[in-house]
Amino acid sequence: MRMRSTKKILLSLLAMGTTVMALLYWVHCGGSTLSSHTAPVVPSESSYSKINSLHTSEEITCVINNEYSLSCRKEGSEVYVPFSFLQRYFEVYGKIAYREGQQVFDWQHSYSKVVVPTARYHPTGSFLWFDNYNVAVRERVKCISGIEGVPISTQWDARGHFYPVQIAQFGLSHFSKNLSEAAPVFNVLEDGRRAQYGTWVTSSKGKASYVRVFDKASQSSVIEFKTSGTAEDQGVAFSLRKETGNLTLSFDLRVILNGSISVILAGESVSKPSLYGVHYLMTETPLVVDDHDIYYGLGTSHSWIHLTRDLGVDLFKGLNYGQAKAVPRPRNLRIHSIVLRGHGLLDNLTLSSRDHEAHFFDAARWLVRHQNSYGGWPITVTRRLSNGMLELEPGWYSAMAQGQAMSVLTRAYTATEDPRYLDAALRAIAPFKIRSENHGVMATFLGKFVWYEEYPTVPSSFVLNGFIYALFGLYDLKSTCTAGVGACRDAAKLYDDGMVSLKRMLPLFDTGWGTVYDLRHFSLGIAPNIARWDYHATHINQLLFLGTIDDDPIFRATAERWIRYMKGVKAPHN
């Protein structure tokens, strides 16, 4: 019994001791917690010193390849090099940006984007990714010719010339946009029988007049206008009831004497409202600019002509003509009025939101009109490559021009069934069968693999993107031409031979971190001509689209590797 009592006493004492200890611990911890809210603990100076020492940044000199130096920053064992230096040294790109409301530094290894096809390429559909292009506003386009309706190029000659590649791309871009964009809105202002969306207004002095008449030549009712045609002449004006932002103007015009048509545009330049005049005159001079007045020549024909003009482009090109620094297009452009001067006939005056189809056929008709007896579209300016080591005299042909012209003409033929377009496309085959040294576009690599030269130099340059564009043109032609005639078979064989060469030679353009533009380093024994990122992306895009019509795995495998190069991935070392 005593033993049991003793155990009970001991257990009771142990429990009481545990309780007391717990209370003491709670009081101690609870007190410190309460006091922490009322009197926060402040780190000592030595604590701050230790923290700051971990993040202290100091200036350090970076010596680059024992050749030059620049100021860098050192933080602990880490050295920070200015991005401005990295950008030049490694050709990378970056800028301050905002992501989800936070400021970030956006670093990019390349500046171009890859276009992944969403469907199989088809000769009657969009041309590759060209619906993304707006050829007319390119820096190397002087203006859109008032006579021809196609670009005048300043590439290689600032005076301007008609460059078949640029004209074909102008047409293909508009064709593709016509398929991908919403249907345009057309407003017929005057059809020779009545006016809509506005009224005709003549000068109060009575020197200007208009009348609706029937024209035998066009077999249509038209507007006949007569004014003095002088600079002070206020003309016959079509006053819109409401200013419109539909900036594509089309009309049929026959000038009898000193006729012109002017469009007055209202817009904002540097936040100030301004008026601009875009004038279309009977002259051979393509473009003249006088401050806010832009003058385009329509030629000197007295026959009926049809024009479709993008007024925004015409104004933009005029304002930038001869300017060293680009002038932005005025904001909120609207058409205020349209003015007729001189003596002439007008019909089908129309404003629309866009008219890609008309611009496409301007290019197609130019190609038909200007194809020479050899089936080509000669380039009329000198082309120098490799610092003058390679030179092409005016009159040379380009496989890229021939091929992209085929792509325009076959689409025009499919849309209209007009045999003139298909005939011109078939005639364009001829230069592909003539060697470069004999004024054609065909070369061979190591005497074995056929190549169609964008620049048919001697020795050959083997430009990759131009060759592939030529292949697409041949593919479009062989797919469209079903008559079984010899020229159709020629197109198919030229395409097949070219594809064999491409598959065998494609690795030659791979640097392990990018691509080369051409093989001039092989032909001339000089440094490689590394492709800029936009051309590198073009190479990738071309291979991806080829992969939709040819299932050889080389196209996708090569494209995927080249895409990785754009993210900074390099081929492995040995």
KETI-398596 format. One line per field, with one value per residue (C-alpha): x, y, z; residue number from 1. Coordinates in Angstrom, 2 decimals. Layout:
<rs>
c1 <- X ... .
c2 <- Y ... .
c3 <- Z ... .
resi <- NUM ... .
</rs>
This chain:
<rs>
c1 <- 0.00 2.84 4.43 1.22 0.77 4.31 3.82 0.64 2.43 5.31 2.97 1.04 4.23 5.40 2.11 2.20 5.78 4.92 2.00 4.11 6.83 4.24 2.77 6.19 7.04 3.73 4.19 7.72 6.88 3.55 5.18 7.82 5.18 3.11 6.14 7.20 4.07 4.54 8.31 9.77 13.28 15.62 18.69 21.96 24.32 26.53 23.55 22.85 26.49 26.46 23.29 24.55 27.90 26.10 24.64 27.28 27.87 31.17 32.63 35.07 36.86 36.03 38.90 37.52 39.78 42.81 41.78 39.63 37.87 34.59 33.05 31.14 29.63 30.70 28.39 29.91 31.37 28.99 30.02 27.37 28.14 26.11 23.43 24.41 27.71 26.10 23.69 26.50 28.85 26.37 23.82 20.97 18.00 16.23 14.06 12.15 8.62 5.58 4.18 1.02 1.53 5.12 8.22 10.52 13.51 12.48 15.53 15.31 17.99 16.46 14.04 12.01 9.05 8.35 5.06 3.77 1.39 -2.09 -3.03 -1.47 -0.06 -2.26 -1.60 -5.03 -4.83 -2.86 0.75 2.70 2.57 2.32 -0.94 1.33 3.10 2.31 4.70 3.53 4.80 8.27 11.13 12.49 9.21 9.33 5.61 2.88 2.99 -0.04 0.38 1.01 -0.56 2.49 5.48 8.39 11.45 14.50 16.42 19.93 18.89 17.42 15.94 13.42 12.70 10.18 11.58 9.72 10.28 8.73 5.83 5.10 5.24 2.91 0.41 0.80 0.38 -2.86 -4.14 -3.49 -5.02 -8.10 -8.61 -7.75 -9.41 -13.06 -14.91 -14.43 -17.18 -17.80 -19.60 -20.34 -20.36 -21.19 -22.14 -23.01 -26.71 -26.83 -24.70 -24.77 -23.26 -22.77 -23.39 -21.52 -20.69 -19.45 -17.70 -20.02 -18.18 -19.70 -16.44 -16.93 -19.73 -20.72 -23.40 -24.42 -24.05 -23.99 -20.51 -20.48 -16.92 -17.68 -21.36 -22.20 -23.69 -20.88 -20.14 -18.64 -16.83 -15.42 -13.36 -10.67 -7.99 -5.85 -4.13 -6.72 -9.59 -11.83 -13.11 -16.11 -16.11 -17.87 -18.72 -19.28 -22.17 -19.94 -16.17 -15.17 -12.18 -12.59 -9.37 -9.35 -10.45 -11.31 -12.69 -12.80 -11.40 -10.99 -9.16 -10.01 -7.91 -5.67 -7.71 -6.97 -8.63 -7.72 -8.63 -8.61 -7.78 -8.17 -5.87 -3.85 -0.12 1.60 -1.86 -2.73 -5.47 -4.17 -5.44 -3.58 -4.05 -3.38 -3.58 -3.62 -2.46 -1.88 1.92 4.63 6.41 5.72 5.78 6.16 5.75 5.05 4.67 1.20 0.34 1.30 1.14 1.03 1.37 -1.25 0.47 -0.77 -3.31 -6.65 -8.32 -10.39 -8.26 -9.28 -7.45 -7.55 -5.55 -4.85 -4.95 -3.28 -0.31 -0.14 -0.09 2.44 4.83 4.52 5.20 8.28 9.62 13.14 13.05 16.08 13.93 10.65 7.52 4.64 1.34 -1.14 -3.67 -7.44 -7.27 -10.62 -11.71 -13.11 -13.85 -12.94 -12.27 -12.27 -10.42 -9.91 -12.10 -12.89 -15.28 -15.68 -17.50 -17.79 -16.33 -16.07 -14.66 -13.98 -12.37 -9.88 -9.62 -6.94 -8.34 -7.83 -4.23 -3.54 -4.75 -2.72 0.35 -0.84 -1.56 1.82 3.52 1.61 2.35 6.05 7.19 9.75 10.15 12.48 9.78 11.48 11.18 14.66 15.92 17.09 19.67 23.15 23.39 26.69 27.40 30.35 31.69 31.73 33.37 30.18 28.26 25.19 24.75 21.28 19.09 19.66 16.94 16.14 14.77 12.99 11.28 10.36 9.00 6.99 5.61 4.42 2.68 0.86 -0.07 -1.37 -3.63 -4.87 -5.58 -7.46 -9.57 -10.44 -9.66 -8.09 -5.50 -3.17 -2.15 -1.35 0.46 2.69 3.41 4.41 6.68 8.41 9.93 12.45 15.17 15.19 16.60 19.43 22.64 23.57 26.62 24.31 21.89 19.59 19.09 20.24 23.46 24.80 26.58 29.75 28.44 25.74 22.91 20.78 20.12 17.90 19.69 18.06 21.23 22.70 26.30 29.38 30.66 27.34 26.13 23.46 21.03 18.75 15.53 15.32 15.81 12.96 10.64 11.42 10.45 7.09 6.47 7.27 5.04 2.16 2.61 2.89 -0.18 -2.22 -1.12 -3.15 -3.09 -0.26 1.73 5.50 5.86 3.74 6.04 9.04 7.68 7.23 10.74 12.35 10.52 11.49 15.15 15.22 13.75 16.44 19.11 17.50 17.33 20.97 22.35 20.27 22.91 25.43 23.47 23.58 26.21 25.36 23.87 22.10 22.10 24.01 22.21 24.07 27.16 29.39 32.00 32.30 32.23 34.61 36.58 35.59 33.90 30.37 27.45 25.51 21.74 20.12 17.45 14.66 16.18 16.86 13.16 12.28 14.35 12.44 9.05 9.83 10.83 7.70 5.48 7.44 6.82 3.08 3.51 6.50 6.63 10.41 11.36 14.40 12.21 10.63 13.79 15.89 13.25 12.96 16.73 16.88 14.06 16.14 18.98 16.63 16.43 20.20 20.66 23.76 24.81 26.91 30.70 32.95 .
c2 <- 0.00 2.39 1.76 2.63 5.86 6.90 6.40 8.47 11.29 11.22 11.24 14.18 16.15 15.40 16.62 19.80 20.48 20.01 22.42 25.07 24.77 25.11 28.22 29.79 29.03 30.49 33.65 34.11 33.50 35.31 38.34 38.52 38.16 41.00 43.20 42.51 44.24 47.27 47.54 45.90 44.58 46.83 45.15 46.59 48.52 45.48 43.43 46.01 45.98 42.22 42.36 45.18 43.53 40.71 43.15 45.85 46.78 48.23 49.31 46.98 47.20 44.47 43.73 42.34 39.90 41.94 44.51 47.10 47.67 48.95 49.70 46.83 46.23 43.62 42.29 39.58 37.05 38.08 40.54 42.49 43.64 46.49 45.21 47.84 45.98 42.53 43.69 44.64 41.82 38.95 40.61 40.11 42.35 43.66 46.41 47.40 46.03 45.36 41.90 41.58 45.10 44.54 46.02 43.40 43.32 41.51 39.72 38.22 36.30 37.27 39.91 37.89 35.57 32.23 31.70 28.17 27.11 26.13 24.35 22.74 25.24 25.50 27.36 29.01 30.09 32.65 32.90 31.62 34.23 37.24 38.42 39.83 42.12 45.66 46.12 49.62 51.21 49.64 52.07 50.97 51.78 55.31 55.37 53.48 54.52 56.47 55.08 51.41 50.99 49.09 50.04 52.10 50.77 52.66 49.44 49.83 53.06 56.03 57.42 54.59 51.65 48.85 45.86 42.66 40.99 43.93 44.12 40.39 40.61 43.62 41.51 38.39 40.36 41.94 38.58 36.98 39.87 39.66 36.11 36.69 40.05 40.99 41.89 45.56 48.17 50.03 53.36 54.51 58.31 58.85 56.33 58.76 58.66 60.00 61.12 59.47 60.34 63.93 66.54 68.19 71.86 74.29 77.62 80.55 82.48 80.19 79.08 75.45 73.15 69.51 67.56 63.91 62.54 59.17 58.18 55.98 54.72 53.29 52.68 54.26 57.37 59.56 62.97 65.53 68.31 71.57 74.13 76.62 74.21 76.99 76.86 79.27 77.18 75.91 73.22 70.94 69.53 66.53 67.55 64.61 64.89 63.32 62.98 59.35 57.26 54.93 55.84 53.68 55.71 54.25 55.84 55.74 58.86 60.15 63.44 65.61 68.65 69.41 67.31 66.38 64.95 66.08 64.67 66.93 65.01 66.17 64.75 65.44 66.10 66.55 66.94 69.80 69.50 69.87 69.66 67.71 67.54 64.41 65.31 63.09 64.91 64.18 64.00 61.36 62.57 59.93 62.09 65.75 67.15 70.71 70.77 69.28 68.87 65.56 65.20 61.85 61.54 59.52 59.67 61.59 59.21 60.62 57.20 55.86 54.75 53.01 53.79 52.39 54.39 53.93 57.57 56.86 55.27 58.02 60.69 58.81 58.31 61.94 63.30 61.09 61.80 63.18 63.19 61.94 61.05 59.19 61.33 59.51 59.19 61.79 60.39 60.22 60.76 61.54 62.54 66.05 66.54 65.47 68.12 67.83 70.34 70.78 69.02 65.34 62.49 60.66 57.48 55.04 57.35 55.03 55.04 51.80 50.53 48.57 46.97 44.28 42.57 45.64 46.07 42.37 42.63 45.81 43.67 40.77 43.02 44.73 41.33 40.47 43.85 43.96 40.39 40.38 37.98 35.76 35.14 37.27 40.50 42.03 44.12 47.46 48.44 47.22 44.79 44.47 41.77 41.03 44.59 44.56 41.15 40.01 42.32 42.04 44.57 45.99 43.52 40.52 38.08 36.71 33.23 34.71 37.29 34.64 32.32 34.90 36.22 32.66 32.63 35.88 34.83 31.36 32.88 35.49 32.71 30.61 33.61 34.73 31.80 34.41 32.44 35.45 34.93 31.23 31.83 34.44 32.06 29.30 31.64 32.54 29.03 29.83 31.53 28.51 26.38 28.78 28.92 32.08 32.76 32.70 35.26 32.79 31.88 28.25 27.13 23.85 23.16 21.11 20.38 18.11 19.86 22.35 25.73 28.64 31.89 34.94 36.75 34.86 35.88 34.19 32.48 31.48 32.88 30.23 32.43 30.16 32.15 33.26 29.67 28.41 31.19 30.08 26.52 27.70 29.46 26.31 24.31 26.76 26.51 22.72 22.40 24.86 23.73 20.63 20.85 18.33 20.54 20.45 23.62 22.08 19.05 21.39 23.16 19.85 18.65 21.95 21.75 18.12 18.75 21.77 19.85 17.17 19.87 21.58 18.41 17.58 21.11 22.34 21.36 23.63 26.67 25.63 27.38 25.60 28.77 30.33 30.16 31.71 33.81 32.23 30.19 32.99 31.92 28.71 30.37 33.22 31.80 34.68 34.99 33.57 35.92 35.26 35.65 38.36 37.06 38.16 36.14 33.24 33.31 33.40 30.24 28.53 29.68 28.45 25.00 24.73 25.53 23.15 20.50 20.78 19.71 17.34 14.88 14.47 14.79 16.95 20.04 19.79 18.53 21.34 23.98 22.87 23.01 26.46 27.63 26.60 28.77 31.76 31.01 30.93 27.15 26.14 22.88 20.80 21.00 18.05 .
c3 <- 0.00 0.87 -2.50 -4.30 -2.29 -2.99 -6.73 -6.68 -4.89 -7.36 -10.37 -8.92 -8.33 -11.90 -13.38 -11.33 -12.38 -16.04 -15.76 -14.05 -16.72 -19.49 -17.89 -17.47 -21.13 -22.35 -20.31 -21.63 -25.31 -25.19 -23.64 -26.33 -29.03 -27.66 -27.25 -30.83 -32.05 -29.87 -30.10 -33.25 -33.07 -35.12 -36.68 -35.57 -37.84 -38.09 -39.33 -42.08 -43.04 -43.43 -45.58 -47.81 -48.32 -50.10 -52.70 -53.04 -56.70 -57.80 -61.10 -62.82 -66.16 -68.68 -71.07 -74.33 -76.17 -75.05 -77.66 -75.89 -72.59 -71.21 -67.86 -66.23 -62.77 -60.22 -57.54 -55.41 -57.80 -60.61 -63.36 -65.28 -68.82 -70.45 -72.79 -75.35 -75.65 -75.70 -78.39 -80.75 -79.78 -80.09 -82.41 -79.98 -79.34 -76.26 -74.87 -71.76 -72.00 -69.84 -69.16 -67.06 -65.76 -64.71 -66.27 -67.78 -70.07 -73.26 -74.70 -78.19 -80.04 -83.40 -84.65 -87.17 -86.83 -88.44 -90.30 -89.84 -92.65 -91.52 -94.74 -97.79 -100.27 -103.36 -106.63 -106.56 -102.92 -100.98 -102.06 -99.08 -96.25 -98.57 -97.05 -94.32 -96.79 -97.89 -100.79 -101.70 -98.48 -98.62 -98.40 -101.79 -103.53 -104.90 -105.65 -107.46 -111.11 -112.25 -115.75 -114.95 -111.51 -110.20 -108.00 -109.27 -107.45 -106.21 -105.54 -107.04 -108.82 -106.97 -110.17 -110.23 -112.50 -112.90 -110.99 -111.97 -108.57 -106.74 -109.18 -108.87 -105.07 -105.18 -107.12 -104.98 -101.77 -102.97 -104.26 -100.87 -98.90 -101.09 -99.81 -96.16 -95.44 -95.14 -98.33 -99.25 -99.13 -102.41 -102.68 -106.24 -106.14 -109.82 -112.52 -115.32 -114.49 -110.96 -108.04 -104.62 -101.23 -102.34 -105.04 -107.89 -107.32 -109.98 -109.61 -108.98 -111.70 -114.33 -115.92 -114.92 -116.01 -116.22 -118.05 -118.30 -121.84 -123.60 -124.81 -127.91 -127.34 -123.91 -124.62 -121.30 -119.74 -118.43 -116.93 -119.33 -117.48 -118.82 -116.92 -117.81 -116.59 -115.12 -111.75 -110.34 -111.70 -108.89 -111.22 -110.90 -107.39 -105.93 -102.38 -100.08 -97.65 -95.04 -95.03 -95.46 -94.45 -97.44 -99.22 -102.35 -105.36 -108.76 -111.89 -115.68 -117.31 -120.83 -121.10 -124.08 -123.17 -120.21 -117.81 -114.21 -111.13 -107.61 -104.21 -101.17 -98.00 -94.42 -91.78 -88.67 -88.72 -85.34 -83.78 -86.14 -88.77 -92.31 -95.86 -98.53 -102.27 -104.33 -108.02 -111.11 -114.24 -117.92 -117.88 -118.22 -115.06 -112.39 -109.26 -108.32 -104.81 -103.71 -99.93 -99.20 -102.89 -104.53 -108.33 -110.17 -113.94 -115.83 -119.21 -122.21 -123.73 -124.84 -124.73 -121.87 -118.91 -115.69 -112.46 -108.95 -106.42 -102.73 -101.66 -98.33 -100.09 -102.71 -100.02 -97.86 -100.78 -101.81 -98.34 -98.07 -101.55 -101.25 -97.45 -95.54 -92.54 -92.83 -92.54 -90.82 -92.57 -91.26 -88.83 -89.32 -93.08 -94.65 -98.13 -98.19 -101.90 -105.45 -108.10 -111.93 -114.12 -117.84 -120.40 -120.24 -119.55 -116.24 -115.27 -112.36 -109.72 -106.72 -103.19 -101.37 -98.21 -100.34 -103.77 -103.67 -106.75 -108.92 -107.74 -108.40 -111.98 -112.50 -111.79 -113.94 -116.92 -116.54 -116.77 -119.95 -121.57 -120.72 -121.33 -124.12 -127.03 -124.98 -122.39 -119.75 -117.85 -118.08 -115.18 -116.54 -113.89 -112.97 -110.06 -108.20 -105.63 -103.33 -103.44 -107.22 -107.62 -109.37 -111.69 -113.88 -116.66 -117.43 -119.27 -116.98 -116.02 -112.57 -111.87 -108.87 -111.07 -113.65 -110.96 -109.06 -112.34 -113.05 -109.66 -110.53 -114.05 -113.15 -110.49 -112.96 -115.46 -112.90 -111.89 -115.44 -117.79 -120.04 -122.08 -122.32 -118.71 -119.10 -122.39 -120.73 -117.84 -120.27 -122.24 -118.97 -118.90 -121.66 -119.52 -117.16 -119.97 -120.82 -118.84 -116.97 -119.14 -122.18 -120.73 -119.00 -115.34 -115.15 -113.46 -112.12 -108.85 -109.40 -112.87 -111.43 -109.59 -111.53 -109.93 -110.99 -110.24 -108.69 -109.78 -112.76 -112.13 -113.54 -111.45 -109.91 -106.59 -105.73 -103.75 -101.71 -101.22 -104.86 -106.03 -103.83 -105.02 -108.57 -107.61 -106.28 -109.60 -111.54 -109.20 -109.75 -113.51 -113.71 -111.47 -113.55 -117.00 -117.84 -121.62 -121.90 -124.26 -124.28 -122.21 -119.46 -119.34 -119.31 -116.24 -114.44 -115.28 -114.27 -110.95 -110.32 -111.19 -108.92 -105.99 -106.34 -106.17 -103.19 -101.12 -101.82 -101.41 -98.46 -95.84 -97.58 -96.38 -92.69 -90.54 -87.29 -85.78 -88.79 -92.56 -95.44 -98.02 -100.92 -101.76 -102.99 -100.43 -102.43 -105.86 -105.03 -102.11 -99.83 -96.43 -96.20 -96.77 -93.57 -93.94 -91.84 -89.47 -91.80 -94.63 -92.25 -91.31 -95.01 -95.55 -92.73 -93.99 -97.49 -96.21 -94.06 -97.05 -99.30 -96.68 -97.34 -100.98 -100.62 -97.73 -97.71 -94.00 -94.85 -95.08 -91.63 -89.93 -91.39 -90.63 -87.00 -86.55 -88.11 -85.84 -82.83 -84.13 -83.77 -80.03 -79.61 -79.89 -81.82 -83.40 -80.95 -80.89 -81.71 .
resi <- 1 2 3 4 5 6 7 8 9 10 11 12 13 14 15 16 17 18 19 20 21 22 23 24 25 26 27 28 29 30 31 32 33 34 35 36 37 38 39 40 41 42 43 44 45 46 47 48 49 50 51 52 53 54 55 56 57 58 59 60 61 62 63 64 65 66 67 68 69 70 71 72 73 74 75 76 77 78 79 80 81 82 83 84 85 86 87 88 89 90 91 92 93 94 95 96 97 98 99 100 101 102 103 104 105 106 107 108 109 110 111 112 113 114 115 116 117 118 119 120 121 122 123 124 125 126 127 128 129 130 131 132 133 134 135 136 137 138 139 140 141 142 143 144 145 146 147 148 149 150 151 152 153 154 155 156 157 158 159 160 161 162 163 164 165 166 167 168 169 170 171 172 173 174 175 176 177 178 179 180 181 182 183 184 185 186 187 188 189 190 191 192 193 194 195 196 197 198 199 200 201 202 203 204 205 206 207 208 209 210 211 212 213 214 215 216 217 218 219 220 221 222 223 224 225 226 227 228 229 230 231 232 233 234 235 236 237 238 239 240 241 242 243 244 245 246 247 248 249 250 251 252 253 254 255 256 257 258 259 260 261 262 263 264 265 266 267 268 269 270 271 272 273 274 275 276 277 278 279 280 281 282 283 284 285 286 287 288 289 290 291 292 293 294 295 296 297 298 299 300 301 302 303 304 305 306 307 308 309 310 311 312 313 314 315 316 317 318 319 320 321 322 323 324 325 326 327 328 329 330 331 332 333 334 335 336 337 338 339 340 341 342 343 344 345 346 347 348 349 350 351 352 353 354 355 356 357 358 359 360 361 362 363 364 365 366 367 368 369 370 371 372 373 374 375 376 377 378 379 380 381 382 383 384 385 386 387 388 389 390 391 392 393 394 395 396 397 398 399 400 401 402 403 404 405 406 407 408 409 410 411 412 413 414 415 416 417 418 419 420 421 422 423 424 425 426 427 428 429 430 431 432 433 434 435 436 437 438 439 440 441 442 443 444 445 446 447 448 449 450 451 452 453 454 455 456 457 458 459 460 461 462 463 464 465 466 467 468 469 470 471 472 473 474 475 476 477 478 479 480 481 482 483 484 485 486 487 488 489 490 491 492 493 494 495 496 497 498 499 500 501 502 503 504 505 506 507 508 509 510 511 512 513 514 515 516 517 518 519 520 521 522 523 524 525 526 527 528 529 530 531 532 533 534 535 536 537 538 539 540 541 542 543 544 545 546 547 548 549 550 551 552 553 554 555 556 557 558 559 560 561 562 563 564 565 566 567 568 569 570 571 572 573 574 .
</rs>
